[in-house]
Amino acid sequence: MLVSVCLPTFDGRQYIEEAIDSVLAQTYSEVELLISDDRSNDETFAIVQRRAADNNKIIFWQNEHRLGLFGNYNACLKRATGQLIKPFAQDDLLDTRAVERMVAVFQENASVVLACAGRDSSDLYKARAQDNVEETLPPGRVDGKKALLQCLGSYRNLIGEPVAVMFNAKFKDLLFDENYQSLGDLDYWLRILEHGDLFNIAEPLVTFRQHSESKTMALMKNMDWVLDFYRLSKQYERYLKELGISRDEYCMRFTELAGTLIDELVKAGKLQIDSLDGYREVAYYSMRRSAQLAYKSREYDSVTASTSWRITEPLRFIMRQLGRNS
């Protein structure tokens, strides 16, 4: 089975050669590497040209105009000829066995439409899930709808970034929704899972590198990524109803979780507002404030729900009565 590795690039000179090397070093040999450069401002495209001259597995081009992240992924998908699609990213890395292990999943499981692998990194999005929803997917084959509901209910992309995923090429025409800023990958995975099962390889087979120049951090600074969850809640409202969550509740809870994440990044010195303008600056402070208020609310709720608070309620009642009668 031919695997199409889709690698969109943009200003990635610092990482692109290592990314290419990790694809060419795969133990599985039936691979085509599609590299779509989104009109980089640095030497990325020249590096790709040089590497392609030495290896006929590399198919490359430069877009006529800039497409953006998900548009650039779609440019790769439209040229892919493999039976399986392996999305990739310029600043990520694959274990040498990653493609081989993921191909085997599809060869051995006819119902699986999408596979994901463990990531050797820390999650950037450390949102706390609702108490009754697990934060990780079980290993092995998972019912597609169950995985979909678990992602929505935990407010997280439990499946993983593009580097962690492989899917059946018959779904390549679904394409990434280019209206999303950040959650276009999660939305794509969920649409694929409406057609079959997920297989979760728990073993870490990919490395998701986080750094100040990454697309993820750029989106955090932009703030527009917050709107993705409101779009997601509308698109998957029918599944939220199955979880017993209204759109309003979903968006409010997400606002709290996003605010907590932003607050953590600010305190760690990873996110500043130097380049924010107008409404983005207002959004930035509003999200931080929502997290602080939510945290205070949780503190208050934990006190009033405690055993000691309930036991001492009669004493507080007596004290209030004495106060009124004095």
Residue, then its C-alpha position, 0 to 999 in steps of 0.5 A: m500500500l502506497v502512503s502519501v506523506c503530506l508535508p505543508t511548509f512555510d518559513g521552516r528552514q530551521y526544521i525542514e531537513e530533519a522532518i524530511d530525514s525522518v520520512l526518508a528513514q522510515t522502515y516502510s518503503e512504499v512512501e511518496l513525500l508531498i511537500s507544498d511550500d506556501r511561498s516561504n520568505d526564507e530558504t525553505f523552498a530552496i532546501v526542499q529543491r536541493r533534497a528532492a534532487d537526490n530522492n525521487k520519492i519527494i514531490f514538491w511545488q510552491n503555491e501560486h499564492r499563500l493558502g494558509l495552513f489548512g489550505n496548504y494541507n488541502a493542496c497536498l491532499k489533492r495531489a496524493t496518490g496513495q491508498l493511505i494519507k499520512p499528514f505531517a508538519q515541518d517542525d515534527l518528527l516521526d519514529t522510524r517505525a511510525v509509518e510501518r506500524m500505522v499501515a499494519v493497523f489498516q491491513e489488520n482492521a477493516s473497520v478502521v478509517l483513522a489511526c493515531a499514535g502516541r506523542d512524545s511531548s507535553d500537551l500544549y492544551k492542558a484543559r481539565a476535562q469534565d469529571n465524568v469524561e476520560e482525558t485519554l482514549p483507550p488503546g486499540r480499536v475504538d468505536g468511531k462515534k465513541a471517540l468523537l463524543q469523547c473528544l467533544g466532551s473533554y474539549r480536547n483533540l484527544i486524537g492528536e495533531p496531524v503528525a500523529v494521524m494516518f487515514n484511509a485515502k477514500f476520505k481525502d476529498l472531505l478536505f480540511d475546512e479552511n474556515y478553522q484557525s486551529l481546530g481544522d484537524l480535529d474537525y477533519w478527524l471527527r468527520i472521518l470518524e462518522h464513517g468508521d472506527l479509530f485505532n489508537i496506538a498508545e506507543p509514542l511514535v511521533t514527536f510534536r515539537q513546541h517552540s516560540e515560532s510554531k504555528t500553535m504559538a502563533l495562533m495563541k497570540n492571534m486569539d482568533w483561535v478561540l472562535d473555532f470552538y463556537r464554530l465546532s459547537k454549532q457544527y456538532e450540536r447534535y452530538l453535544k445533545e447526546l452528551g447532555i450539553s447545550r451549545d451555551e454550556y459548551c461555549m461557556r465551559f470552553t471559555e473558562l478552559a481557554g482562559t485558564l490556558i492563556d493565564e498559564l501561558v502568560k505566567a510562564g512567560k510564553l505569551q505576551i501582548d506586545s503585538l496584539d491590537g484592538y479587539r484581540e487585546v480586549a479578548y486576551y484580558s477577557m479570557r484571562r479574567s474569565a479564568q480567574l473568576a472561574y477559579k474563585s468560583r471553584e474555590y467557593d463551591s469546594v468550601t460550600a460543598s465540604t462536610s465541615w461547612r454542612i456540619t457547621e450550618p446550624l451554628r451559622f444559623i444560630m449566629r445569624q439569629l443572635g445577630r438579628n435579635s441583638 
